Amino acid sequence: MGNESIRVVVGMSGGVDSSVAAALLLEQGYSVIGAMLRLWSPPGFDEDNRCCSPDAVTVARRVSAKLGIPFYVIDAQEIFYERIVQTFIVDYQSGLTPNPCILCNQWIRWGFLLQTAIDMGGQYLATGHYARVMQRSDGMYEILKGIDPGKDQSYVLSALNQDQLAQTMLPLGGMDKQAVRNFAQQHKLPSAKRPDSQDLCFTGGRNYRDFLRDFAPQTNQQGQIRTRKGEIIGEHTGLADYTIGQRKGLRIAYREPLYVIDKDQENNALIVGTRSELGHNKMIVDQFHWILGEAPAAQFVSDVKIRYKSPIIQGRIDMINKSKMEVRFQQPVRDITPGQRAVLYDEDRVLGGGVIISAQTEEVL
């Protein structure tokens, strides 16, 4: 039985990556269907939703026509708003800095869209993510980094479970970005020259601060800027306007450069300090999802990523329970941010990921 009997639904975005993913699967003989999710946007900002603007839908439809595959637009506005947008707002109200793209992959693409693909008779869901899915000899599935280190997206897939991975194809994991662009141009795909998007899709083309001013105004209440010793040295415009490690935009005069080192949610205070105060050598991570179901040991050393674009850092992992851990670093690490996802790696292999709930400084004896 050849690949033509295997139906693969490709999540299309109108971008070059998902277009090439569809074209590659078609070349490999699979029965391919293009599907694009219509996601929620603020009223009046539909044109600026980078995932599903009218222009993106038009391009995805043209790509599908060029490839000769069916194409469907699927309404996911309600579930996207409930699962992703509302969670984003609540997290910021709680003083956290979330990564909604990870939740979107977990609940929308590999939840709602995967189920839709199954309902359409599909056996697999494919996307244009730069990562790899491999099946082990024991039948379990693993996520590996994409071979292009500059585009690797394994971090944002770290919440996927075994059932989801068993029905996943990632055709671009073994390619670099330039090869993808070249393929698109050689095959004259309408998306070949479309630029990559970086902003959150649901903010209507605005930065997240402006979005929160409209949808969570309580996150933008002014308050004091303080040092760790309690010295009041300025006023902030709202805790949601700032990120851990930020230096620019504080609008305070001081004898040396200051950075955001913490947020005191209870007192609506922004805590700043010098570079030497910025890092932490310990963090607590909770709600951890293990790709293979459990931790490799009660204590072990692992490569750690604390943000999507952060470098790999080696840390010592001490399990508190099955889904909660302490992570210690040999040197203070900048930018550990509650609400962001910590992902553990064993070389190219994703062990799993969880939510950073606190950053601490522990004296080294």
C-alpha positions in Angstrom: 0.0 0.0 0.0 1.5 3.3 -1.1 1.4 6.8 0.5 -1.5 7.7 -1.8 -3.8 5.9 0.6 -2.6 8.0 3.6 -4.5 11.3 4.0 -2.6 14.2 5.6 -4.2 17.4 6.6 -1.7 20.3 6.4 -2.2 23.3 8.7 -1.8 26.2 6.2 -1.0 29.8 7.2 -0.3 31.4 3.8 3.4 31.4 4.7 6.2 29.8 2.9 6.8 27.1 5.5 3.4 25.5 5.5 3.2 25.8 1.7 6.4 23.9 1.3 5.3 21.3 3.8 2.2 20.6 1.7 4.2 20.5 -1.5 6.7 18.0 -0.1 4.1 15.7 1.2 2.3 15.8 -2.2 5.6 14.9 -3.9 6.0 12.0 -1.6 2.7 10.7 -2.8 0.4 11.4 0.1 -3.2 12.5 -0.3 -3.0 16.1 1.0 -5.7 18.5 2.2 -5.0 22.1 3.1 -6.7 23.5 6.1 -6.5 27.0 7.6 -7.9 28.1 11.0 -9.8 31.3 11.3 -8.7 32.6 14.7 -10.1 35.3 16.9 -9.0 39.0 16.3 -10.1 42.1 18.2 -13.2 43.7 16.5 -12.0 45.7 13.5 -8.6 44.1 13.3 -9.3 41.1 11.2 -7.1 42.4 8.4 -4.1 42.4 10.7 -4.3 38.9 12.2 -1.1 37.4 10.8 -2.3 33.8 11.0 -5.5 34.2 9.1 -5.9 37.7 7.5 -7.9 37.9 4.3 -4.6 38.2 2.4 -3.1 35.1 4.1 -6.3 33.2 3.3 -6.0 34.3 -0.3 -2.4 33.2 -0.6 -3.1 29.8 1.1 -5.9 29.3 -1.3 -3.7 30.1 -4.3 -1.0 27.8 -3.0 -3.5 25.0 -2.7 -4.8 25.6 -6.2 -1.3 25.6 -7.5 -0.7 22.2 -5.9 -4.1 20.9 -6.9 -5.3 20.0 -3.4 -8.5 20.8 -1.6 -8.5 23.8 0.8 -10.8 24.6 3.7 -11.0 27.5 6.1 -12.2 26.3 9.6 -13.7 28.6 12.1 -11.8 28.3 15.5 -12.5 31.8 16.8 -14.5 30.7 19.9 -12.2 28.0 21.2 -9.2 30.1 20.4 -10.5 33.1 22.4 -11.5 30.9 25.3 -8.3 28.8 25.5 -5.6 31.2 24.3 -6.7 34.8 24.5 -8.4 34.6 27.9 -5.5 32.6 29.4 -3.1 35.2 28.1 -5.1 38.0 29.7 -5.5 36.1 33.0 -1.8 35.3 33.2 -0.8 39.0 32.7 -3.4 39.9 35.4 -1.5 37.5 37.7 1.9 39.1 37.0 3.1 36.3 34.7 4.6 36.6 31.2 3.0 33.8 29.2 3.9 32.2 25.8 0.6 31.7 24.1 2.1 30.0 21.1 2.8 26.9 23.1 -0.8 26.7 24.4 -2.0 27.3 20.8 0.0 24.3 19.6 -1.2 22.2 22.4 -5.0 23.1 22.4 -5.7 24.6 19.0 -3.4 23.0 16.3 -2.9 19.6 18.0 -6.3 19.7 19.7 -9.0 21.4 17.7 -7.3 21.1 14.3 -6.1 17.6 14.8 -9.6 16.4 15.7 -11.0 18.3 12.7 -8.4 16.5 10.5 -9.5 13.1 11.9 -13.1 14.0 11.3 -12.1 14.8 7.7 -10.7 11.3 7.3 -7.1 12.3 7.9 -4.6 10.0 9.5 -2.0 12.8 10.1 -1.7 16.5 10.8 1.3 18.2 9.2 2.7 21.7 9.8 5.6 23.8 8.7 7.4 23.7 12.1 11.2 23.2 12.1 11.4 20.2 14.3 11.4 16.4 13.9 9.2 13.6 15.2 10.9 10.2 15.6 9.4 6.8 16.6 11.7 4.7 18.9 12.1 1.0 18.7 9.7 0.6 21.6 7.0 2.5 19.7 7.2 5.7 21.7 7.6 9.0 19.9 10.2 11.7 20.5 10.6 15.4 19.4 14.0 16.3 18.1 15.4 19.7 17.2 15.2 20.9 13.6 18.5 20.7 11.8 18.6 24.5 11.2 19.7 25.9 14.6 18.4 29.4 13.7 14.9 28.1 13.0 14.5 25.2 15.4 11.0 25.2 16.9 11.1 22.1 19.1 10.7 24.4 22.1 7.1 25.4 21.1 6.1 21.8 20.6 7.2 20.6 24.0 3.6 20.2 25.4 2.5 17.6 22.8 1.6 14.2 24.0 2.2 10.7 22.6 -1.2 10.4 20.9 -0.6 13.8 19.2 2.9 13.0 18.1 1.8 9.6 16.7 -0.4 11.6 14.2 2.1 14.3 13.4 4.3 14.9 10.3 6.9 17.7 10.3 8.3 17.7 6.7 10.7 20.7 7.3 12.6 19.3 10.3 15.4 18.1 8.1 15.7 21.3 6.0 17.2 24.8 6.7 15.2 27.9 5.9 17.1 28.8 2.8 16.4 25.4 1.3 12.7 25.9 2.0 12.8 29.3 0.3 14.6 27.8 -2.7 12.1 25.0 -3.0 9.2 27.5 -2.9 10.8 29.6 -5.6 11.7 26.7 -7.8 8.1 25.4 -7.6 6.7 29.0 -8.1 4.6 28.8 -5.0 2.7 32.1 -4.4 4.0 32.3 -0.8 7.7 32.0 -1.8 8.6 35.6 -1.0 6.2 36.2 1.9 8.2 37.4 5.0 8.2 35.5 8.3 5.9 36.9 11.0 7.1 37.5 14.5 4.2 39.2 16.4 1.4 37.6 18.3 -1.3 36.8 15.8 -4.3 37.9 17.9 -3.2 41.4 18.9 -4.3 43.0 15.6 -0.9 44.0 14.4 -0.2 45.9 17.6 2.2 45.1 20.4 0.9 43.2 23.3 1.0 46.2 25.6 -1.6 48.1 23.5 -3.7 45.0 23.3 -3.7 44.7 27.1 -4.7 48.3 27.6 -7.9 47.5 25.7 -8.7 44.0 27.1 -7.1 44.1 30.5 -6.8 47.7 31.6 -6.1 46.7 35.2 -2.7 45.4 34.1 -1.7 49.0 33.2 -2.3 50.7 36.6 0.6 53.0 37.5 2.7 52.2 40.5 6.1 52.7 42.1 9.5 51.7 40.8 11.6 50.5 43.7 15.0 49.0 44.4 15.3 45.7 46.4 16.0 47.8 49.5 12.7 49.6 49.1 14.0 52.9 47.7 11.3 54.6 45.6 13.0 56.0 42.4 10.2 56.4 39.9 6.8 55.4 38.6 5.9 52.7 36.1 3.1 52.7 33.6 1.7 49.3 34.5 3.5 46.0 35.3 2.5 44.4 32.0 4.6 47.0 30.2 7.8 45.5 31.4 9.8 42.3 31.1 12.4 40.7 33.4 15.9 41.9 32.3 14.5 45.0 30.5 16.8 48.1 30.7 15.5 50.6 28.2 12.3 52.5 28.7 12.4 52.7 32.5 12.5 56.5 32.3 14.4 56.9 35.6 17.7 58.6 36.3 20.2 56.7 38.5 23.9 56.6 39.1 24.3 53.4 37.2 22.2 51.4 34.7 19.2 49.6 36.1 17.3 46.5 35.0 13.9 45.1 35.8 14.6 42.2 38.2 11.2 41.4 39.6 7.5 42.4 39.8 5.8 42.8 43.1 2.2 42.0 42.0 0.7 42.4 45.5 2.0 46.0 45.8 1.9 46.9 42.1 5.6 47.7 42.3 8.3 47.2 39.7 11.6 46.1 41.3 14.8 47.2 39.6 18.4 46.6 40.3 21.9 46.7 38.9 23.4 44.1 36.5 24.9 42.2 39.4 21.4 41.8 40.9 19.8 40.6 37.7 20.5 36.9 37.5 19.2 34.0 39.6 20.8 30.6 40.0 17.6 28.6 40.8 14.1 28.4 39.5 11.0 26.3 40.3 9.2 24.7 37.3 5.7 23.2 37.6 3.1 21.5 35.4 5.9 19.7 33.7 5.0 17.5 30.7 7.4 14.7 30.0 7.4 13.6 26.3 8.0 10.0 27.4 5.7 10.1 30.4 8.2 10.4 33.3 11.5 11.9 34.5 14.6 10.0 33.6 15.8 10.1 37.3 15.0 11.9 40.6 18.1 14.0 40.1 20.0 14.6 36.8 21.8 17.2 34.7 20.1 18.6 31.6 20.3 21.2 28.9 17.7 23.9 29.7 16.0 26.6 27.6 14.1 29.3 29.6 12.7 31.1 26.5 12.1 30.3 22.9 15.1 32.3 21.7 17.3 31.9 24.7 20.6 29.9 24.6 20.9 26.5 26.0 22.1 26.4 29.7 23.1 23.4 31.7 21.2 22.9 34.9 20.8 20.4 37.7 17.3 19.0 38.0 15.9 17.9 41.4 12.4 16.5 41.2 9.9 17.6 43.9 7.1 15.4 42.5 6.2 14.0 39.1 5.5 17.4 37.5 7.4 19.9 39.7 11.2 20.4 39.9 13.9 22.7 41.2 16.5 23.7 38.5 19.9 25.0 39.7 22.5 26.7 37.6 26.2 27.1 38.3 26.1 30.8 37.4 23.3 33.3 37.8 21.1 33.3 34.7 19.5 36.5 33.4 15.8 36.8 32.3 14.3 33.8 34.2 10.6 34.9 33.9 7.6 33.4 35.7 5.0 32.3 33.2 7.5 31.4 30.5 8.2 27.8 29.6 11.3 25.9 30.6 12.2 23.1 28.2 14.7 20.4 29.0 16.9 18.7 26.3 19.2 15.8 26.1 21.3 17.0 23.1 18.8 17.2 20.3 16.0 15.3 22.1 13.2 17.2 23.9 12.6 15.7 27.4 9.7 17.9 28.1 8.6 21.3 29.3 6.9 23.1 32.1 5.9 26.6 33.5 8.4 28.7 35.4 6.7 29.8 38.6 9.5 31.5 40.4 13.2 32.5 40.2 15.4 32.5 43.2 19.0 33.2 44.3 20.5 30.5 46.5 23.8 31.1 48.2 26.5 28.7 47.1 28.4 27.2 50.0 
